[in-house]
Structure formats: structure tokens, C-alpha cells
């Protein structure tokens, strides 16, 4: 299953990662990893 992310949502995600990294070094990257893991789980188990 492919998950399509709208361009606006992708930019908001990038902005959020930057914001969190500015709040606490590396926090944005941790957030991005969690979002990526969640999207992978949704793709692997779309009916869950």
C-alpha cells in the first residue's frame, strides 16, 4: 500500500521537525523517526 502525502502536509512536517530540533537538539529527528515508523506500520497493516 502506498501512502501519499500532500505537498502542504510534507512542508508542515519539515517545519515541525525544524521547530522541535530548535527546542531540543535531536528532538525533531526523533519525531520524524516516529512518524516514519507509524507510516510504515499503516502501510504494512492497512486494515488494522
PDB file of N, H, CA, C and O in Angstrom:
ATOM      1  N   UNK A   1       0.846  -1.180   0.000  1.00  0.00           N
ATOM      2  CA  UNK A   1       0.000   0.000   0.000  1.00  0.00           C
ATOM      3  C   UNK A   1       0.887   1.237   0.000  1.00  0.00           C
ATOM      4  O   UNK A   1       1.817   1.348   0.798  1.00  0.00           O
ATOM      5  N   UNK A   2       0.594   2.142  -0.884  1.00  0.00           N
ATOM      6  H   UNK A   2      -0.162   2.051  -1.532  1.00  0.00           H
ATOM      7  CA  UNK A   2       1.318   3.409  -0.928  1.00  0.00           C
ATOM      8  C   UNK A   2       0.552   4.463  -0.147  1.00  0.00           C
ATOM      9  O   UNK A   2      -0.677   4.524  -0.191  1.00  0.00           O
ATOM     10  N   UNK A   3       1.292   5.281   0.561  1.00  0.00           N
ATOM     11  H   UNK A   3       2.290   5.231   0.597  1.00  0.00           H
ATOM     12  CA  UNK A   3       0.699   6.397   1.291  1.00  0.00           C
ATOM     13  C   UNK A   3       1.151   7.677   0.598  1.00  0.00           C
ATOM     14  O   UNK A   3       2.347   7.934   0.465  1.00  0.00           O
ATOM     15  N   UNK A   4       0.194   8.464   0.164  1.00  0.00           N
ATOM     16  H   UNK A   4      -0.778   8.255   0.272  1.00  0.00           H
ATOM     17  CA  UNK A   4       0.501   9.732  -0.495  1.00  0.00           C
ATOM     18  C   UNK A   4       0.392  10.868   0.510  1.00  0.00           C
ATOM     19  O   UNK A   4      -0.597  10.989   1.232  1.00  0.00           O
ATOM     20  N   UNK A   5       1.424  11.694   0.540  1.00  0.00           N
ATOM     21  H   UNK A   5       2.227  11.596  -0.047  1.00  0.00           H
ATOM     22  CA  UNK A   5       1.466  12.846   1.434  1.00  0.00           C
ATOM     23  C   UNK A   5       1.330  14.105   0.581  1.00  0.00           C
ATOM     24  O   UNK A   5       2.094  14.311  -0.362  1.00  0.00           O
ATOM     25  N   UNK A   6       0.366  14.931   0.917  1.00  0.00           N
ATOM     26  H   UNK A   6      -0.254  14.764   1.683  1.00  0.00           H
ATOM     27  CA  UNK A   6       0.191  16.184   0.181  1.00  0.00           C
ATOM     28  C   UNK A   6       1.404  17.094   0.392  1.00  0.00           C
ATOM     29  O   UNK A   6       2.036  17.063   1.447  1.00  0.00           O
ATOM     30  N   UNK A   7       1.718  17.898  -0.612  1.00  0.00           N
ATOM     31  H   UNK A   7       1.205  17.923  -1.470  1.00  0.00           H
ATOM     32  CA  UNK A   7       2.876  18.793  -0.546  1.00  0.00           C
ATOM     33  C   UNK A   7       2.783  19.717   0.667  1.00  0.00           C
ATOM     34  O   UNK A   7       3.785  19.963   1.338  1.00  0.00           O
ATOM     35  N   UNK A   8       1.599  20.224   0.947  1.00  0.00           N
ATOM     36  H   UNK A   8       0.784  20.024   0.402  1.00  0.00           H
ATOM     37  CA  UNK A   8       1.425  21.122   2.093  1.00  0.00           C
ATOM     38  C   UNK A   8       1.715  20.383   3.407  1.00  0.00           C
ATOM     39  O   UNK A   8       2.354  20.930   4.305  1.00  0.00           O
ATOM     40  N   UNK A   9       1.247  19.155   3.507  1.00  0.00           N
ATOM     41  H   UNK A   9       0.728  18.710   2.778  1.00  0.00           H
ATOM     42  CA  UNK A   9       1.485  18.366   4.715  1.00  0.00           C
ATOM     43  C   UNK A   9       2.966  18.034   4.857  1.00  0.00           C
ATOM     44  O   UNK A   9       3.500  18.033   5.966  1.00  0.00           O
ATOM     45  N   UNK A  10       3.622  17.755   3.754  1.00  0.00           N
ATOM     46  H   UNK A  10       3.188  17.756   2.853  1.00  0.00           H
ATOM     47  CA  UNK A  10       5.057  17.468   3.795  1.00  0.00           C
ATOM     48  C   UNK A  10       5.842  18.679   4.283  1.00  0.00           C
ATOM     49  O   UNK A  10       6.767  18.542   5.084  1.00  0.00           O
ATOM     50  N   UNK A  11       5.476  19.857   3.802  1.00  0.00           N
ATOM     51  H   UNK A  11       4.725  19.967   3.151  1.00  0.00           H
ATOM     52  CA  UNK A  11       6.161  21.077   4.247  1.00  0.00           C
ATOM     53  C   UNK A  11       5.891  21.338   5.723  1.00  0.00           C
ATOM     54  O   UNK A  11       6.788  21.760   6.453  1.00  0.00           O
ATOM     55  N   UNK A  12       4.672  21.092   6.165  1.00  0.00           N
ATOM     56  H   UNK A  12       3.943  20.749   5.572  1.00  0.00           H
ATOM     57  CA  UNK A  12       4.346  21.271   7.579  1.00  0.00           C
ATOM     58  C   UNK A  12       5.149  20.291   8.437  1.00  0.00           C
ATOM     59  O   UNK A  12       5.597  20.641   9.529  1.00  0.00           O
ATOM     60  N   UNK A  13       5.327  19.076   7.947  1.00  0.00           N
ATOM     61  H   UNK A  13       4.963  18.791   7.060  1.00  0.00           H
ATOM     62  CA  UNK A  13       6.131  18.075   8.650  1.00  0.00           C
ATOM     63  C   UNK A  13       7.582  18.552   8.781  1.00  0.00           C
ATOM     64  O   UNK A  13       8.170  18.463   9.859  1.00  0.00           O
ATOM     65  N   UNK A  14       8.154  19.053   7.694  1.00  0.00           N
ATOM     66  H   UNK A  14       7.676  19.125   6.818  1.00  0.00           H
ATOM     67  CA  UNK A  14       9.528  19.561   7.709  1.00  0.00           C
ATOM     68  C   UNK A  14       9.658  20.724   8.685  1.00  0.00           C
ATOM     69  O   UNK A  14      10.616  20.798   9.455  1.00  0.00           O
ATOM     70  N   UNK A  15       8.686  21.629   8.645  1.00  0.00           N
ATOM     71  H   UNK A  15       7.908  21.568   8.020  1.00  0.00           H
ATOM     72  CA  UNK A  15       8.699  22.770   9.565  1.00  0.00           C
ATOM     73  C   UNK A  15       8.617  22.311  11.026  1.00  0.00           C
ATOM     74  O   UNK A  15       9.264  22.877  11.906  1.00  0.00           O
ATOM     75  N   UNK A  16       7.816  21.286  11.259  1.00  0.00           N
ATOM     76  H   UNK A  16       7.290  20.826  10.544  1.00  0.00           H
ATOM     77  CA  UNK A  16       7.666  20.760  12.623  1.00  0.00           C
ATOM     78  C   UNK A  16       8.952  20.112  13.103  1.00  0.00           C
ATOM     79  O   UNK A  16       9.349  20.305  14.252  1.00  0.00           O
ATOM     80  N   UNK A  17       9.606  19.350  12.245  1.00  0.00           N
ATOM     81  H   UNK A  17       9.284  19.194  11.311  1.00  0.00           H
ATOM     82  CA  UNK A  17      10.898  18.745  12.603  1.00  0.00           C
ATOM     83  C   UNK A  17      11.899  19.842  12.959  1.00  0.00           C
ATOM     84  O   UNK A  17      12.605  19.736  13.962  1.00  0.00           O
ATOM     85  N   UNK A  18      11.962  20.886  12.152  1.00  0.00           N
ATOM     86  H   UNK A  18      11.388  20.973  11.337  1.00  0.00           H
ATOM     87  CA  UNK A  18      12.865  22.006  12.431  1.00  0.00           C
ATOM     88  C   UNK A  18      12.527  22.676  13.760  1.00  0.00           C
ATOM     89  O   UNK A  18      13.417  23.003  14.546  1.00  0.00           O
ATOM     90  N   UNK A  19      11.233  22.876  14.002  1.00  0.00           N
ATOM     91  H   UNK A  19      10.511  22.610  13.363  1.00  0.00           H
ATOM     92  CA  UNK A  19      10.799  23.508  15.250  1.00  0.00           C
ATOM     93  C   UNK A  19      11.252  22.683  16.449  1.00  0.00           C
ATOM     94  O   UNK A  19      11.845  23.218  17.386  1.00  0.00           O
ATOM     95  N   UNK A  20      10.974  21.378  16.421  1.00  0.00           N
ATOM     96  H   UNK A  20      10.492  20.943  15.660  1.00  0.00           H
ATOM     97  CA  UNK A  20      11.363  20.515  17.543  1.00  0.00           C
ATOM     98  C   UNK A  20      12.874  20.474  17.721  1.00  0.00           C
ATOM     99  O   UNK A  20      13.361  20.452  18.852  1.00  0.00           O
ATOM    100  N   UNK A  21      13.621  20.464  16.624  1.00  0.00           N
ATOM    101  H   UNK A  21      13.226  20.482  15.706  1.00  0.00           H
ATOM    102  CA  UNK A  21      15.081  20.475  16.734  1.00  0.00           C
ATOM    103  C   UNK A  21      15.578  21.774  17.362  1.00  0.00           C
ATOM    104  O   UNK A  21      16.581  21.773  18.076  1.00  0.00           O
ATOM    105  N   UNK A  22      14.890  22.870  17.105  1.00  0.00           N
ATOM    106  H   UNK A  22      14.075  22.871  16.526  1.00  0.00           H
ATOM    107  CA  UNK A  22      15.269  24.148  17.717  1.00  0.00           C
ATOM    108  C   UNK A  22      14.925  24.192  19.201  1.00  0.00           C
ATOM    109  O   UNK A  22      15.568  24.904  19.972  1.00  0.00           O
ATOM    110  N   UNK A  23      13.906  23.426  19.598  1.00  0.00           N
ATOM    111  H   UNK A  23      13.384  22.847  18.972  1.00  0.00           H
ATOM    112  CA  UNK A  23      13.521  23.379  21.005  1.00  0.00           C
ATOM    113  C   UNK A  23      14.507  22.526  21.815  1.00  0.00           C
ATOM    114  O   UNK A  23      14.875  22.871  22.937  1.00  0.00           O
ATOM    115  N   UNK A  24      14.919  21.419  21.222  1.00  0.00           N
ATOM    116  H   UNK A  24      14.620  21.139  20.310  1.00  0.00           H
ATOM    117  CA  UNK A  24      15.821  20.479  21.888  1.00  0.00           C
ATOM    118  C   UNK A  24      16.566  19.699  20.808  1.00  0.00           C
ATOM    119  O   UNK A  24      15.948  19.026  19.982  1.00  0.00           O
ATOM    120  N   UNK A  25      17.856  19.789  20.816  1.00  0.00           N
ATOM    121  H   UNK A  25      18.358  20.335  21.487  1.00  0.00           H
ATOM    122  CA  UNK A  25      18.672  19.158  19.776  1.00  0.00           C
ATOM    123  C   UNK A  25      18.318  17.682  19.595  1.00  0.00           C
ATOM    124  O   UNK A  25      18.361  16.902  20.546  1.00  0.00           O
ATOM    125  N   UNK A  26      17.972  17.316  18.375  1.00  0.00           N
ATOM    126  H   UNK A  26      17.937  17.950  17.603  1.00  0.00           H
ATOM    127  CA  UNK A  26      17.671  15.931  18.040  1.00  0.00           C
ATOM    128  C   UNK A  26      16.213  15.535  18.227  1.00  0.00           C
ATOM    129  O   UNK A  26      15.795  14.484  17.743  1.00  0.00           O
ATOM    130  N   UNK A  27      15.432  16.359  18.922  1.00  0.00           N
ATOM    131  H   UNK A  27      15.772  17.213  19.316  1.00  0.00           H
ATOM    132  CA  UNK A  27      14.034  16.022  19.180  1.00  0.00           C
ATOM    133  C   UNK A  27      13.235  15.920  17.880  1.00  0.00           C
ATOM    134  O   UNK A  27      12.379  15.047  17.742  1.00  0.00           O
ATOM    135  N   UNK A  28      13.511  16.798  16.945  1.00  0.00           N
ATOM    136  H   UNK A  28      14.207  17.507  17.058  1.00  0.00           H
ATOM    137  CA  UNK A  28      12.816  16.754  15.664  1.00  0.00           C
ATOM    138  C   UNK A  28      13.099  15.476  14.905  1.00  0.00           C
ATOM    139  O   UNK A  28      12.214  14.932  14.245  1.00  0.00           O
ATOM    140  N   UNK A  29      14.333  14.992  14.992  1.00  0.00           N
ATOM    141  H   UNK A  29      15.053  15.434  15.528  1.00  0.00           H
ATOM    142  CA  UNK A  29      14.682  13.755  14.310  1.00  0.00           C
ATOM    143  C   UNK A  29      14.002  12.557  14.963  1.00  0.00           C
ATOM    144  O   UNK A  29      13.628  11.603  14.280  1.00  0.00           O
ATOM    145  N   UNK A  30      13.842  12.606  16.284  1.00  0.00           N
ATOM    146  H   UNK A  30      14.146  13.381  16.838  1.00  0.00           H
ATOM    147  CA  UNK A  30      13.105  11.547  16.983  1.00  0.00           C
ATOM    148  C   UNK A  30      11.643  11.561  16.554  1.00  0.00           C
ATOM    149  O   UNK A  30      11.047  10.508  16.325  1.00  0.00           O
ATOM    150  N   UNK A  31      11.070  12.752  16.448  1.00  0.00           N
ATOM    151  H   UNK A  31      11.554  13.607  16.634  1.00  0.00           H
ATOM    152  CA  UNK A  31       9.694  12.896  15.978  1.00  0.00           C
ATOM    153  C   UNK A  31       9.558  12.335  14.565  1.00  0.00           C
ATOM    154  O   UNK A  31       8.623  11.585  14.282  1.00  0.00           O
ATOM    155  N   UNK A  32      10.481  12.693  13.683  1.00  0.00           N
ATOM    156  H   UNK A  32      11.240  13.302  13.913  1.00  0.00           H
ATOM    157  CA  UNK A  32      10.439  12.215  12.300  1.00  0.00           C
ATOM    158  C   UNK A  32      10.532  10.696  12.238  1.00  0.00           C
ATOM    159  O   UNK A  32       9.846  10.066  11.432  1.00  0.00           O
ATOM    160  N   UNK A  33      11.366  10.107  13.072  1.00  0.00           N
ATOM    161  H   UNK A  33      11.923  10.619  13.726  1.00  0.00           H
ATOM    162  CA  UNK A  33      11.504   8.647  13.097  1.00  0.00           C
ATOM    163  C   UNK A  33      10.200   7.992  13.527  1.00  0.00           C
ATOM    164  O   UNK A  33       9.810   6.966  12.969  1.00  0.00           O
ATOM    165  N   UNK A  34       9.525   8.570  14.508  1.00  0.00           N
ATOM    166  H   UNK A  34       9.842   9.404  14.961  1.00  0.00           H
ATOM    167  CA  UNK A  34       8.250   8.010  14.968  1.00  0.00           C
ATOM    168  C   UNK A  34       7.180   8.120  13.887  1.00  0.00           C
ATOM    169  O   UNK A  34       6.407   7.184  13.682  1.00  0.00           O
ATOM    170  N   UNK A  35       7.130   9.251  13.199  1.00  0.00           N
ATOM    171  H   UNK A  35       7.758  10.012  13.365  1.00  0.00           H
ATOM    172  CA  UNK A  35       6.165   9.416  12.112  1.00  0.00           C
ATOM    173  C   UNK A  35       6.457   8.405  11.007  1.00  0.00           C
ATOM    174  O   UNK A  35       5.535   7.780  10.482  1.00  0.00           O
ATOM    175  N   UNK A  36       7.710   8.240  10.655  1.00  0.00           N
ATOM    176  H   UNK A  36       8.459   8.747  11.082  1.00  0.00           H
ATOM    177  CA  UNK A  36       8.094   7.279   9.622  1.00  0.00           C
ATOM    178  C   UNK A  36       7.708   5.859  10.027  1.00  0.00           C
ATOM    179  O   UNK A  36       7.159   5.109   9.220  1.00  0.00           O
ATOM    180  N   UNK A  37       7.993   5.492  11.267  1.00  0.00           N
ATOM    181  H   UNK A  37       8.439   6.101  11.923  1.00  0.00           H
ATOM    182  CA  UNK A  37       7.618   4.157  11.751  1.00  0.00           C
ATOM    183  C   UNK A  37       6.108   3.952  11.702  1.00  0.00           C
ATOM    184  O   UNK A  37       5.636   2.878  11.329  1.00  0.00           O
ATOM    185  N   UNK A  38       5.361   4.964  12.071  1.00  0.00           N
ATOM    186  H   UNK A  38       5.744   5.837  12.374  1.00  0.00           H
ATOM    187  CA  UNK A  38       3.906   4.868  12.051  1.00  0.00           C
ATOM    188  C   UNK A  38       3.389   4.700  10.628  1.00  0.00           C
ATOM    189  O   UNK A  38       2.506   3.878  10.384  1.00  0.00           O
ATOM    190  N   UNK A  39       3.927   5.464   9.694  1.00  0.00           N
ATOM    191  H   UNK A  39       4.645   6.132   9.892  1.00  0.00           H
ATOM    192  CA  UNK A  39       3.503   5.333   8.296  1.00  0.00           C
ATOM    193  C   UNK A  39       3.852   3.955   7.739  1.00  0.00           C
ATOM    194  O   UNK A  39       3.092   3.395   6.950  1.00  0.00           O
ATOM    195  N   UNK A  40       4.990   3.411   8.144  1.00  0.00           N
ATOM    196  H   UNK A  40       5.608   3.867   8.786  1.00  0.00           H
ATOM    197  CA  UNK A  40       5.366   2.060   7.707  1.00  0.00           C
ATOM    198  C   UNK A  40       4.399   1.017   8.258  1.00  0.00           C
ATOM    199  O   UNK A  40       4.024   0.082   7.551  1.00  0.00           O
ATOM    200  N   UNK A  41       3.993   1.173   9.522  1.00  0.00           N
ATOM    201  H   UNK A  41       4.297   1.933  10.097  1.00  0.00           H
ATOM    202  CA  UNK A  41       3.026   0.239  10.112  1.00  0.00           C
ATOM    203  C   UNK A  41       1.674   0.342   9.414  1.00  0.00           C
ATOM    204  O   UNK A  41       1.026  -0.672   9.155  1.00  0.00           O
ATOM    205  N   UNK A  42       1.252   1.567   9.110  1.00  0.00           N
ATOM    206  H   UNK A  42       1.779   2.390   9.320  1.00  0.00           H
ATOM    207  CA  UNK A  42      -0.018   1.745   8.395  1.00  0.00           C
ATOM    208  C   UNK A  42       0.060   1.074   7.021  1.00  0.00           C
ATOM    209  O   UNK A  42      -0.887   0.413   6.594  1.00  0.00           O
ATOM    210  N   UNK A  43       1.163   1.241   6.351  1.00  0.00           N
ATOM    211  H   UNK A  43       1.932   1.778   6.698  1.00  0.00           H
ATOM    212  CA  UNK A  43       1.342   0.644   5.029  1.00  0.00           C
ATOM    213  C   UNK A  43       1.365  -0.883   5.109  1.00  0.00           C
ATOM    214  O   UNK A  43       0.810  -1.559   4.243  1.00  0.00           O
ATOM    215  N   UNK A  44       1.997  -1.414   6.129  1.00  0.00           N
ATOM    216  H   UNK A  44       2.448  -0.864   6.832  1.00  0.00           H
ATOM    217  CA  UNK A  44       2.107  -2.872   6.272  1.00  0.00           C
ATOM    218  C   UNK A  44       0.794  -3.504   6.727  1.00  0.00           C
ATOM    219  O   UNK A  44       0.491  -4.636   6.350  1.00  0.00           O
ATOM    220  N   UNK A  45       0.021  -2.794   7.523  1.00  0.00           N
ATOM    221  H   UNK A  45       0.267  -1.874   7.829  1.00  0.00           H
ATOM    222  CA  UNK A  45      -1.218  -3.336   8.089  1.00  0.00           C
ATOM    223  C   UNK A  45      -2.368  -2.350   7.899  1.00  0.00           C
ATOM    224  O   UNK A  45      -2.875  -1.798   8.876  1.00  0.00           O
ATOM    225  N   UNK A  46      -2.782  -2.124   6.656  1.00  0.00           N
ATOM    226  H   UNK A  46      -2.370  -2.572   5.863  1.00  0.00           H
ATOM    227  CA  UNK A  46      -3.786  -1.091   6.388  1.00  0.00           C
ATOM    228  C   UNK A  46      -5.158  -1.374   6.994  1.00  0.00           C
ATOM    229  O   UNK A  46      -5.953  -0.451   7.168  1.00  0.00           O
ATOM    230  N   UNK A  47      -5.445  -2.619   7.313  1.00  0.00           N
ATOM    231  H   UNK A  47      -4.800  -3.369   7.172  1.00  0.00           H
ATOM    232  CA  UNK A  47      -6.748  -2.956   7.877  1.00  0.00           C
ATOM    233  C   UNK A  47      -6.744  -3.047   9.394  1.00  0.00           C
ATOM    234  O   UNK A  47      -7.755  -3.412   9.995  1.00  0.00           O
ATOM    235  N   UNK A  48      -5.640  -2.724  10.007  1.00  0.00           N
ATOM    236  H   UNK A  48      -4.819  -2.428   9.519  1.00  0.00           H
ATOM    237  CA  UNK A  48      -5.549  -2.848  11.468  1.00  0.00           C
ATOM    238  C   UNK A  48      -6.356  -1.773  12.166  1.00  0.00           C
ATOM    239  O   UNK A  48      -6.391  -1.727  13.396  1.00  0.00           O
TER     240      UNK A  48
END
